[in-house]
Amino acid sequence: MSDQDKKQDQQNDDQQNDQNNQDGSNSLVDKIKQLGQTNVPQAPESNIHVMPIIGQIEGHLQLPQKNKTTKYEHIIPQIIAIEQNPKIEGVILLLNTVGGDVEAGLAISEMISSISKPTVSIVLGGGHSIGVPIAVSANHSFITETATMTIHPIRLTGLVIGVPQTFEYLDKMQDRVINFVTKNSNISEDDFKELMFAKGNLTRDIGTNVVGKTAVDSGLIDDVGGVHEAIVKLNELIESNKGEQVIQ
């Protein structure tokens, strides 16, 4: 090989190294911009699927771009995929939601409660309004000590309901929520209605805001706890589920 060829090969190698360094730098800058950190921890393969329910639950109407939303058309296919995937043995729901579309929230709740794999929910920050049925749809529910849950009647956007048919529709929708929550938790129908229709606990509104242990004492949530407690419980449910399948 001539000196000129060697020189050309060296230049090509230097260019390739410069390109690799530039790609690495760009990747690092992207990580810093998006995540605020230089190294992204890589999670090992797990048999547990984590499903976040964050912000406002979006149903048939698209919310403004500035709203943090959980879209039901994204969640429902996930639930189907979880049920069909043999590698996934359990699901953790992370809730920090203000509520949202009632029918979308109930659809998500019904699907979660109907899957065959063990599920555990954690209310972090807040699990308000239609987030309540989603929280209790899991096989076992947790709430952190500082998390809150707002329980109130089904309502529109604050407008006066002037049509009897509209009131009847909302009343039936409310019954669906009450029946689902009482069926999937330890709270009685009378106690849940008492929380729902309490007066004076919310500013210019009716309903109740329960915090941490109060939600557990009422029978709405099973235990006070966070991520560690939820994972321990879910692993117990997974082992129990495996035992039942062997017996069958």
C-alpha positions as CSV (number, residue, x, y, z in Angstrom):
1,M,0.0,0.0,0.0
2,S,1.4,3.4,-1.0
3,D,1.9,6.2,1.5
4,Q,-0.9,8.1,-0.2
5,D,-3.3,5.2,0.3
6,K,-2.3,5.0,3.9
7,K,-2.9,8.7,4.4
8,Q,-6.3,8.5,2.7
9,D,-7.3,5.5,5.0
10,Q,-6.2,7.5,8.1
11,Q,-8.3,10.5,7.0
12,N,-11.3,8.2,6.5
13,D,-10.8,6.7,10.0
14,D,-10.5,10.2,11.5
15,Q,-13.7,11.3,9.8
16,Q,-15.6,8.2,11.0
17,N,-14.4,8.8,14.6
18,D,-15.4,12.4,14.4
19,Q,-18.9,11.4,13.1
20,N,-19.3,8.8,15.9
21,N,-18.3,11.3,18.5
22,Q,-20.7,13.9,17.1
23,D,-23.6,11.3,17.1
24,G,-22.7,10.4,20.7
25,S,-22.7,14.1,21.7
26,N,-26.0,14.7,20.0
27,S,-27.5,11.7,21.7
28,L,-26.2,12.9,25.1
29,V,-27.6,16.4,24.5
30,D,-31.0,15.0,23.6
31,K,-31.1,12.9,26.8
32,I,-30.2,16.0,28.8
33,K,-32.9,18.1,27.1
34,Q,-35.6,15.5,27.5
35,L,-34.8,13.9,30.8
36,G,-32.5,16.3,32.6
37,Q,-29.9,13.6,33.1
38,T,-26.8,12.2,31.3
39,N,-27.4,8.5,31.7
40,V,-30.8,6.8,31.4
41,P,-31.1,3.8,33.6
42,Q,-32.0,0.7,31.7
43,A,-34.7,-1.4,33.3
44,P,-34.1,-5.2,33.2
45,E,-36.7,-7.4,31.5
46,S,-39.6,-7.7,33.9
47,N,-42.8,-9.7,34.2
48,I,-44.6,-6.6,35.5
49,H,-46.1,-4.0,33.3
50,V,-46.5,-0.4,34.7
51,M,-49.4,1.6,33.3
52,P,-49.6,5.3,34.3
53,I,-52.9,7.1,34.5
54,I,-51.7,10.7,34.5
55,G,-53.5,14.1,34.2
56,Q,-57.0,14.3,32.8
57,I,-58.6,11.2,31.2
58,E,-59.5,12.1,27.7
59,G,-62.6,10.5,26.1
60,H,-64.5,11.4,22.9
61,L,-63.6,15.1,23.0
62,Q,-60.0,16.1,22.4
63,L,-58.6,18.3,25.1
64,P,-56.3,21.3,24.5
65,Q,-52.6,20.6,23.8
66,K,-51.5,22.2,27.1
67,N,-53.4,19.6,29.1
68,K,-51.6,16.6,30.4
69,T,-53.9,13.7,29.4
70,T,-54.4,10.0,29.4
71,K,-56.1,9.0,26.2
72,Y,-58.5,6.0,26.5
73,E,-57.7,5.0,22.9
74,H,-54.1,4.5,24.0
75,I,-54.9,2.6,27.3
76,I,-57.5,0.2,26.0
77,P,-55.2,-1.5,23.4
78,Q,-52.5,-1.7,26.1
79,I,-54.9,-3.7,28.3
80,I,-55.7,-6.1,25.4
81,A,-52.0,-6.5,24.7
82,I,-51.3,-7.2,28.4
83,E,-54.0,-9.9,28.5
84,Q,-52.5,-11.6,25.4
85,N,-48.8,-11.4,26.3
86,P,-47.7,-14.5,28.2
87,K,-44.5,-12.7,29.4
88,I,-46.5,-10.2,31.4
89,E,-47.7,-11.7,34.7
90,G,-48.9,-8.6,36.6
91,V,-49.8,-5.0,36.2
92,I,-49.2,-1.9,38.4
93,L,-51.4,1.1,37.8
94,L,-49.9,4.5,38.8
95,L,-52.6,7.1,39.3
96,N,-52.2,10.8,39.6
97,T,-55.3,12.1,37.9
98,V,-57.9,14.8,38.3
99,G,-60.5,12.7,36.6
100,G,-62.1,13.4,33.2
101,D,-64.5,11.7,30.8
102,V,-66.8,9.5,32.8
103,E,-67.5,6.9,30.1
104,A,-63.9,6.6,29.1
105,G,-62.9,6.2,32.8
106,L,-65.6,3.5,33.3
107,A,-64.4,1.7,30.2
108,I,-60.9,1.6,31.4
109,S,-62.0,0.5,34.9
110,E,-64.2,-2.3,33.5
111,M,-61.4,-3.6,31.3
112,I,-58.8,-3.5,34.1
113,S,-61.2,-5.4,36.5
114,S,-61.8,-8.1,33.8
115,I,-58.3,-9.1,32.9
116,S,-57.1,-12.4,34.2
117,K,-53.7,-11.2,35.4
118,P,-53.1,-9.8,38.9
119,T,-53.3,-6.0,39.2
120,V,-52.3,-3.5,41.9
121,S,-53.0,0.2,41.9
122,I,-51.2,3.1,43.6
123,V,-52.8,6.5,44.1
124,L,-50.0,9.0,44.0
125,G,-50.8,12.7,44.5
126,G,-54.4,12.4,43.5
127,G,-57.0,10.0,42.2
128,H,-60.0,12.2,41.8
129,S,-63.5,11.9,40.4
130,I,-63.6,9.1,37.7
131,G,-60.1,8.2,38.9
132,V,-61.8,6.6,41.9
133,P,-63.3,3.7,39.9
134,I,-60.0,3.1,38.1
135,A,-58.2,3.0,41.5
136,V,-60.5,0.3,42.9
137,S,-60.6,-1.7,39.7
138,A,-57.3,-3.4,40.6
139,N,-57.2,-6.6,42.7
140,H,-55.5,-4.7,45.4
141,S,-55.2,-0.9,45.9
142,F,-52.7,1.4,47.7
143,I,-52.7,5.1,48.5
144,T,-49.7,7.1,49.7
145,E,-50.1,9.0,53.0
146,T,-50.4,12.4,51.3
147,A,-52.5,11.4,48.3
148,T,-56.1,12.6,48.0
149,M,-59.3,11.3,46.4
150,T,-62.2,13.6,45.6
151,I,-65.6,11.9,45.6
152,H,-68.5,13.9,44.1
153,P,-71.6,13.4,42.1
154,I,-71.6,13.2,38.3
155,R,-71.9,16.7,36.8
156,L,-71.5,18.7,33.7
157,T,-69.3,21.8,33.4
158,G,-71.3,23.8,36.0
159,L,-74.2,24.7,33.7
160,V,-77.7,24.5,34.9
161,I,-79.4,21.2,33.9
162,G,-82.7,22.4,32.3
163,V,-83.8,19.2,30.6
164,P,-85.3,16.3,32.6
165,Q,-83.8,13.7,30.2
166,T,-80.3,15.1,30.8
167,F,-80.8,14.8,34.6
168,E,-82.0,11.2,34.1
169,Y,-79.0,10.3,32.0
170,L,-76.6,11.7,34.6
171,D,-78.5,10.0,37.4
172,K,-78.1,6.6,35.6
173,M,-74.4,7.3,34.9
174,Q,-73.9,8.1,38.6
175,D,-75.5,4.8,39.5
176,R,-73.1,3.0,37.3
177,V,-70.2,4.6,39.1
178,I,-71.6,3.8,42.5
179,N,-72.3,0.2,41.6
180,F,-68.8,-0.3,40.2
181,V,-67.0,1.3,43.1
182,T,-69.0,-0.6,45.8
183,K,-68.6,-3.9,43.9
184,N,-64.8,-3.5,43.6
185,S,-64.0,-2.1,47.0
186,N,-64.9,-2.7,50.7
187,I,-67.0,0.5,51.0
188,S,-70.7,0.1,51.4
189,E,-73.2,1.8,49.0
190,D,-74.6,4.0,51.8
191,D,-71.1,5.1,53.0
192,F,-70.0,5.9,49.5
193,K,-73.1,7.9,48.8
194,E,-72.6,9.8,52.1
195,L,-69.1,10.8,50.9
196,M,-70.4,11.6,47.4
197,F,-73.3,13.9,48.6
198,A,-71.6,15.5,51.6
199,K,-72.1,19.2,51.7
200,G,-69.6,21.9,52.6
201,N,-66.4,19.9,52.3
202,L,-65.5,21.3,48.9
203,T,-65.5,25.0,48.1
204,R,-68.9,25.9,46.4
205,D,-69.5,22.3,45.7
206,I,-70.7,19.0,47.3
207,G,-68.6,15.9,47.9
208,T,-65.7,14.8,50.0
209,N,-62.0,14.9,49.8
210,V,-60.4,11.9,51.5
211,V,-56.6,11.7,52.3
212,G,-54.4,8.7,52.6
213,K,-55.4,6.6,55.7
214,T,-59.0,8.1,55.6
215,A,-59.5,6.4,52.2
216,V,-58.4,3.1,53.8
217,D,-60.5,3.5,56.9
218,S,-63.6,4.1,54.8
219,G,-63.0,0.8,52.9
220,L,-62.5,2.6,49.6
221,I,-58.8,1.7,49.3
222,D,-57.2,-1.5,50.7
223,D,-53.9,-0.2,52.2
224,V,-51.6,2.8,52.7
225,G,-48.4,2.3,50.8
226,G,-46.2,3.1,47.8
227,V,-44.1,1.5,45.1
228,H,-42.3,-1.1,47.4
229,E,-45.5,-2.3,49.0
230,A,-47.3,-2.5,45.7
231,I,-44.5,-4.6,44.1
232,V,-44.4,-6.9,47.1
233,K,-48.2,-7.4,47.0
234,L,-48.2,-7.9,43.2
235,N,-45.6,-10.6,43.4
236,E,-47.7,-12.4,46.1
237,L,-50.7,-12.2,43.8
238,I,-48.6,-13.5,40.8
239,E,-47.4,-16.5,42.8
240,S,-50.9,-17.2,44.0
241,N,-52.2,-16.9,40.5
242,K,-49.6,-19.4,39.3
243,G,-50.7,-21.8,42.0
244,E,-54.3,-21.6,41.0
245,Q,-53.4,-22.3,37.3
246,V,-51.4,-25.4,38.3
247,I,-54.3,-26.7,40.3
248,Q,-56.7,-26.2,37.5
